[in-house]
Amino acid sequence: MNTSALLWIVLFSSVGLGFFIYGRRQKAVVPLICGLTLMVYPYFVSNIILLVAIGFVLMVFPYFIRI
């Protein structure tokens, strides 16, 4: 694990925490699930390019999908 991977993990986990709190307070399912996923998935992905790609997809997903 190198420094860039740790910084990406911290960034995506922080955004995930924000989505999780927002989803819980607004009772919105999509941000809540995306927030949980953003906080958990870095533990299972070791490739940095894949980590960044999945992170950006999960960050923009609640913007386009509103349930």
N, CA, C and O atoms as CSV, one atom per row, in Angstrom:
chain,resi,resn,atom,element,x,y,z
A,1,MET,N,N,0.852,-1.166,0.000
A,1,MET,CA,C,0.000,0.000,0.000
A,1,MET,C,C,0.898,1.229,0.000
A,1,MET,O,O,1.789,1.363,0.839
A,2,ASN,N,N,0.656,2.109,-0.936
A,2,ASN,CA,C,1.484,3.308,-1.018
A,2,ASN,C,C,0.680,4.545,-0.612
A,2,ASN,O,O,-0.505,4.456,-0.291
A,3,THR,N,N,1.340,5.684,-0.634
A,3,THR,CA,C,0.739,6.924,-0.156
A,3,THR,C,C,-0.448,7.353,-0.995
A,3,THR,O,O,-1.457,7.804,-0.451
A,4,SER,N,N,-0.349,7.222,-2.306
A,4,SER,CA,C,-1.457,7.658,-3.158
A,4,SER,C,C,-2.711,6.823,-2.910
A,4,SER,O,O,-3.821,7.355,-2.916
A,5,ALA,N,N,-2.545,5.542,-2.695
A,5,ALA,CA,C,-3.697,4.689,-2.399
A,5,ALA,C,C,-4.348,5.108,-1.083
A,5,ALA,O,O,-5.574,5.159,-0.986
A,6,LEU,N,N,-3.543,5.402,-0.084
A,6,LEU,CA,C,-4.107,5.833,1.195
A,6,LEU,C,C,-4.854,7.151,1.074
A,6,LEU,O,O,-5.904,7.327,1.692
A,7,LEU,N,N,-4.325,8.075,0.287
A,7,LEU,CA,C,-5.008,9.356,0.098
A,7,LEU,C,C,-6.334,9.181,-0.641
A,7,LEU,O,O,-7.325,9.817,-0.282
A,8,TRP,N,N,-6.365,8.333,-1.662
A,8,TRP,CA,C,-7.620,8.071,-2.370
A,8,TRP,C,C,-8.631,7.400,-1.450
A,8,TRP,O,O,-9.818,7.721,-1.494
A,9,ILE,N,N,-8.170,6.475,-0.623
A,9,ILE,CA,C,-9.065,5.788,0.306
A,9,ILE,C,C,-9.670,6.778,1.299
A,9,ILE,O,O,-10.866,6.720,1.583
A,10,VAL,N,N,-8.857,7.674,1.820
A,10,VAL,CA,C,-9.360,8.678,2.763
A,10,VAL,C,C,-10.354,9.611,2.072
A,10,VAL,O,O,-11.382,9.958,2.653
A,11,LEU,N,N,-10.058,10.015,0.845
A,11,LEU,CA,C,-10.961,10.903,0.109
A,11,LEU,C,C,-12.314,10.241,-0.128
A,11,LEU,O,O,-13.352,10.829,0.175
A,12,PHE,N,N,-12.311,9.032,-0.663
A,12,PHE,CA,C,-13.569,8.363,-0.974
A,12,PHE,C,C,-14.330,7.980,0.294
A,12,PHE,O,O,-15.561,8.021,0.300
A,13,SER,N,N,-13.645,7.616,1.345
A,13,SER,CA,C,-14.327,7.297,2.592
A,13,SER,C,C,-14.956,8.543,3.217
A,13,SER,O,O,-16.036,8.464,3.802
A,14,SER,N,N,-14.293,9.679,3.099
A,14,SER,CA,C,-14.857,10.929,3.614
A,14,SER,C,C,-16.108,11.332,2.852
A,14,SER,O,O,-17.109,11.719,3.454
A,15,VAL,N,N,-16.052,11.242,1.538
A,15,VAL,CA,C,-17.225,11.545,0.727
A,15,VAL,C,C,-18.339,10.549,1.042
A,15,VAL,O,O,-19.509,10.925,1.112
A,16,GLY,N,N,-17.979,9.293,1.231
A,16,GLY,CA,C,-18.954,8.270,1.589
A,16,GLY,C,C,-19.629,8.560,2.920
A,16,GLY,O,O,-20.833,8.346,3.064
A,17,LEU,N,N,-18.875,9.039,3.885
A,17,LEU,CA,C,-19.459,9.403,5.166
A,17,LEU,C,C,-20.446,10.549,4.998
A,17,LEU,O,O,-21.512,10.552,5.614
A,18,GLY,N,N,-20.092,11.519,4.165
A,18,GLY,CA,C,-21.007,12.623,3.888
A,18,GLY,C,C,-22.290,12.148,3.223
A,18,GLY,O,O,-23.379,12.579,3.603
A,19,PHE,N,N,-22.176,11.270,2.240
A,19,PHE,CA,C,-23.361,10.708,1.587
A,19,PHE,C,C,-24.199,9.911,2.578
A,19,PHE,O,O,-25.427,9.996,2.570
A,20,PHE,N,N,-23.539,9.142,3.426
A,20,PHE,CA,C,-24.253,8.318,4.396
A,20,PHE,C,C,-25.058,9.187,5.361
A,20,PHE,O,O,-26.231,8.913,5.615
A,21,ILE,N,N,-24.439,10.219,5.891
A,21,ILE,CA,C,-25.134,11.109,6.826
A,21,ILE,C,C,-26.280,11.826,6.130
A,21,ILE,O,O,-27.372,11.939,6.688
A,22,TYR,N,N,-26.043,12.311,4.919
A,22,TYR,CA,C,-27.103,12.978,4.161
A,22,TYR,C,C,-28.265,12.025,3.885
A,22,TYR,O,O,-29.425,12.393,4.071
A,23,GLY,N,N,-27.965,10.817,3.447
A,23,GLY,CA,C,-29.004,9.846,3.140
A,23,GLY,C,C,-29.801,9.436,4.359
A,23,GLY,O,O,-31.011,9.227,4.273
A,24,ARG,N,N,-29.134,9.321,5.488
A,24,ARG,CA,C,-29.834,8.941,6.709
A,24,ARG,C,C,-30.754,10.067,7.187
A,24,ARG,O,O,-31.881,9.805,7.608
A,25,ARG,N,N,-30.288,11.304,7.127
A,25,ARG,CA,C,-31.107,12.427,7.597
A,25,ARG,C,C,-32.268,12.730,6.658
A,25,ARG,O,O,-33.355,13.087,7.113
A,26,GLN,N,N,-32.049,12.590,5.352
A,26,GLN,CA,C,-33.095,12.879,4.372
A,26,GLN,C,C,-33.955,11.665,4.071
A,26,GLN,O,O,-34.929,11.765,3.324
A,27,LYS,N,N,-33.611,10.525,4.641
A,27,LYS,CA,C,-34.284,9.250,4.366
A,27,LYS,C,C,-34.285,8.937,2.869
A,27,LYS,O,O,-35.286,8.499,2.303
A,28,ALA,N,N,-33.129,9.176,2.253
A,28,ALA,CA,C,-32.918,8.905,0.831
A,28,ALA,C,C,-32.066,7.647,0.703
A,28,ALA,O,O,-30.983,7.554,1.281
A,29,VAL,N,N,-32.565,6.693,-0.052
A,29,VAL,CA,C,-31.920,5.384,-0.127
A,29,VAL,C,C,-30.642,5.414,-0.967
A,29,VAL,O,O,-29.635,4.823,-0.578
A,30,VAL,N,N,-30.676,6.090,-2.102
A,30,VAL,CA,C,-29.526,6.058,-3.022
A,30,VAL,C,C,-28.273,6.665,-2.392
A,30,VAL,O,O,-27.223,6.024,-2.437
A,31,PRO,N,N,-28.323,7.878,-1.802
A,31,PRO,CA,C,-27.101,8.385,-1.162
A,31,PRO,C,C,-26.645,7.531,0.019
A,31,PRO,O,O,-25.446,7.412,0.273
A,32,LEU,N,N,-27.588,6.940,0.735
A,32,LEU,CA,C,-27.239,6.095,1.871
A,32,LEU,C,C,-26.451,4.870,1.420
A,32,LEU,O,O,-25.413,4.548,2.000
A,33,ILE,N,N,-26.940,4.190,0.391
A,33,ILE,CA,C,-26.255,2.996,-0.125
A,33,ILE,C,C,-24.919,3.364,-0.767
A,33,ILE,O,O,-23.922,2.670,-0.572
A,34,CYS,N,N,-24.901,4.454,-1.531
A,34,CYS,CA,C,-23.634,4.882,-2.145
A,34,CYS,C,C,-22.613,5.267,-1.074
A,34,CYS,O,O,-21.425,4.984,-1.223
A,35,GLY,N,N,-23.062,5.903,-0.012
A,35,GLY,CA,C,-22.160,6.264,1.080
A,35,GLY,C,C,-21.560,5.046,1.753
A,35,GLY,O,O,-20.358,4.999,2.014
A,36,LEU,N,N,-22.404,4.055,2.035
A,36,LEU,CA,C,-21.889,2.817,2.625
A,36,LEU,C,C,-20.901,2.126,1.693
A,36,LEU,O,O,-19.862,1.630,2.128
A,37,THR,N,N,-21.238,2.101,0.414
A,37,THR,CA,C,-20.356,1.456,-0.556
A,37,THR,C,C,-19.031,2.196,-0.680
A,37,THR,O,O,-17.974,1.570,-0.766
A,38,LEU,N,N,-19.080,3.527,-0.689
A,38,LEU,CA,C,-17.843,4.303,-0.774
A,38,LEU,C,C,-16.946,4.096,0.444
A,38,LEU,O,O,-15.722,4.153,0.330
A,39,MET,N,N,-17.539,3.860,1.588
A,39,MET,CA,C,-16.724,3.643,2.782
A,39,MET,C,C,-16.134,2.241,2.852
A,39,MET,O,O,-15.096,2.042,3.483
A,40,VAL,N,N,-16.777,1.263,2.214
A,40,VAL,CA,C,-16.355,-0.127,2.372
A,40,VAL,C,C,-15.513,-0.651,1.213
A,40,VAL,O,O,-14.578,-1.422,1.432
A,41,TYR,N,N,-15.830,-0.244,-0.021
A,41,TYR,CA,C,-15.180,-0.883,-1.173
A,41,TYR,C,C,-13.663,-0.711,-1.224
A,41,TYR,O,O,-13.008,-1.603,-1.763
A,42,PRO,N,N,-13.040,0.367,-0.706
A,42,PRO,CA,C,-11.574,0.453,-0.798
A,42,PRO,C,C,-10.839,-0.677,-0.088
A,42,PRO,O,O,-9.677,-0.944,-0.396
A,43,TYR,N,N,-11.491,-1.338,0.848
A,43,TYR,CA,C,-10.841,-2.455,1.534
A,43,TYR,C,C,-10.687,-3.673,0.627
A,43,TYR,O,O,-9.857,-4.543,0.890
A,44,PHE,N,N,-11.479,-3.738,-0.432
A,44,PHE,CA,C,-11.480,-4.908,-1.298
A,44,PHE,C,C,-10.817,-4.670,-2.650
A,44,PHE,O,O,-10.589,-5.630,-3.387
A,45,VAL,N,N,-10.498,-3.424,-3.002
A,45,VAL,CA,C,-9.895,-3.099,-4.295
A,45,VAL,C,C,-8.461,-2.654,-4.058
A,45,VAL,O,O,-8.214,-1.716,-3.300
A,46,SER,N,N,-7.518,-3.324,-4.703
A,46,SER,CA,C,-6.114,-2.976,-4.495
A,46,SER,C,C,-5.510,-2.198,-5.666
A,46,SER,O,O,-4.485,-1.539,-5.497
A,47,ASN,N,N,-6.118,-2.262,-6.835
A,47,ASN,CA,C,-5.627,-1.546,-8.002
A,47,ASN,C,C,-6.060,-0.079,-7.910
A,47,ASN,O,O,-7.247,0.206,-7.754
A,48,ILE,N,N,-5.105,0.854,-8.005
A,48,ILE,CA,C,-5.399,2.270,-7.809
A,48,ILE,C,C,-6.302,2.814,-8.923
A,48,ILE,O,O,-7.211,3.595,-8.644
A,49,ILE,N,N,-6.071,2.425,-10.150
A,49,ILE,CA,C,-6.899,2.915,-11.255
A,49,ILE,C,C,-8.338,2.451,-11.084
A,49,ILE,O,O,-9.272,3.225,-11.293
A,50,LEU,N,N,-8.515,1.214,-10.713
A,50,LEU,CA,C,-9.856,0.683,-10.471
A,50,LEU,C,C,-10.491,1.349,-9.247
A,50,LEU,O,O,-11.693,1.613,-9.236
A,51,LEU,N,N,-9.701,1.615,-8.240
A,51,LEU,CA,C,-10.174,2.300,-7.045
A,51,LEU,C,C,-10.726,3.680,-7.377
A,51,LEU,O,O,-11.804,4.052,-6.912
A,52,VAL,N,N,-9.990,4.433,-8.176
A,52,VAL,CA,C,-10.414,5.779,-8.564
A,52,VAL,C,C,-11.630,5.724,-9.481
A,52,VAL,O,O,-12.550,6.527,-9.325
A,53,ALA,N,N,-11.654,4.808,-10.421
A,53,ALA,CA,C,-12.782,4.706,-11.351
A,53,ALA,C,C,-14.074,4.358,-10.620
A,53,ALA,O,O,-15.105,4.988,-10.852
A,54,ILE,N,N,-14.027,3.372,-9.748
A,54,ILE,CA,C,-15.224,2.990,-8.992
A,54,ILE,C,C,-15.645,4.132,-8.069
A,54,ILE,O,O,-16.837,4.398,-7.915
A,55,GLY,N,N,-14.692,4.792,-7.470
A,55,GLY,CA,C,-15.002,5.903,-6.570
A,55,GLY,C,C,-15.716,7.033,-7.276
A,55,GLY,O,O,-16.701,7.560,-6.758
A,56,PHE,N,N,-15.239,7.418,-8.451
A,56,PHE,CA,C,-15.893,8.502,-9.184
A,56,PHE,C,C,-17.279,8.099,-9.662
A,56,PHE,O,O,-18.197,8.920,-9.656
A,57,VAL,N,N,-17.444,6.857,-10.073
A,57,VAL,CA,C,-18.774,6.387,-10.494
A,57,VAL,C,C,-19.742,6.424,-9.315
A,57,VAL,O,O,-20.884,6.861,-9.459
A,58,LEU,N,N,-19.291,5.968,-8.159
A,58,LEU,CA,C,-20.163,5.973,-6.987
A,58,LEU,C,C,-20.444,7.387,-6.482
A,58,LEU,O,O,-21.494,7.628,-5.886
A,59,MET,N,N,-19.530,8.316,-6.710
A,59,MET,CA,C,-19.768,9.692,-6.280
A,59,MET,C,C,-20.784,10.407,-7.173
A,59,MET,O,O,-21.546,11.235,-6.673
A,60,VAL,N,N,-20.820,10.119,-8.461
A,60,VAL,CA,C,-21.766,10.799,-9.347
A,60,VAL,C,C,-23.083,10.042,-9.488
A,60,VAL,O,O,-24.054,10.591,-10.008
A,61,PHE,N,N,-23.131,8.807,-9.038
A,61,PHE,CA,C,-24.338,7.993,-9.153
A,61,PHE,C,C,-25.555,8.636,-8.488
A,61,PHE,O,O,-26.616,8.663,-9.110
A,62,PRO,N,N,-25.464,9.159,-7.257
A,62,PRO,CA,C,-26.647,9.776,-6.631
A,62,PRO,C,C,-27.117,11.029,-7.363
A,62,PRO,O,O,-28.290,11.388,-7.264
A,63,TYR,N,N,-26.245,11.693,-8.085
A,63,TYR,CA,C,-26.639,12.884,-8.827
A,63,TYR,C,C,-27.572,12.538,-9.988
A,63,TYR,O,O,-28.506,13.284,-10.284
A,64,PHE,N,N,-27.318,11.422,-10.632
A,64,PHE,CA,C,-28.122,11.052,-11.798
A,64,PHE,C,C,-29.318,10.168,-11.459
A,64,PHE,O,O,-30.301,10.162,-12.201
A,65,ILE,N,N,-29.259,9.429,-10.368
A,65,ILE,CA,C,-30.345,8.540,-9.971
A,65,ILE,C,C,-30.997,9.106,-8.715
A,65,ILE,O,O,-30.383,9.163,-7.650
A,66,ARG,N,N,-32.237,9.518,-8.861
A,66,ARG,CA,C,-32.975,10.064,-7.708
A,66,ARG,C,C,-34.213,9.230,-7.484
A,66,ARG,O,O,-35.133,9.224,-8.302
A,67,ILE,N,N,-34.228,8.518,-6.356
A,67,ILE,CA,C,-35.393,7.683,-6.019
A,67,ILE,C,C,-36.040,8.237,-4.773
A,67,ILE,O,O,-37.040,7.694,-4.303
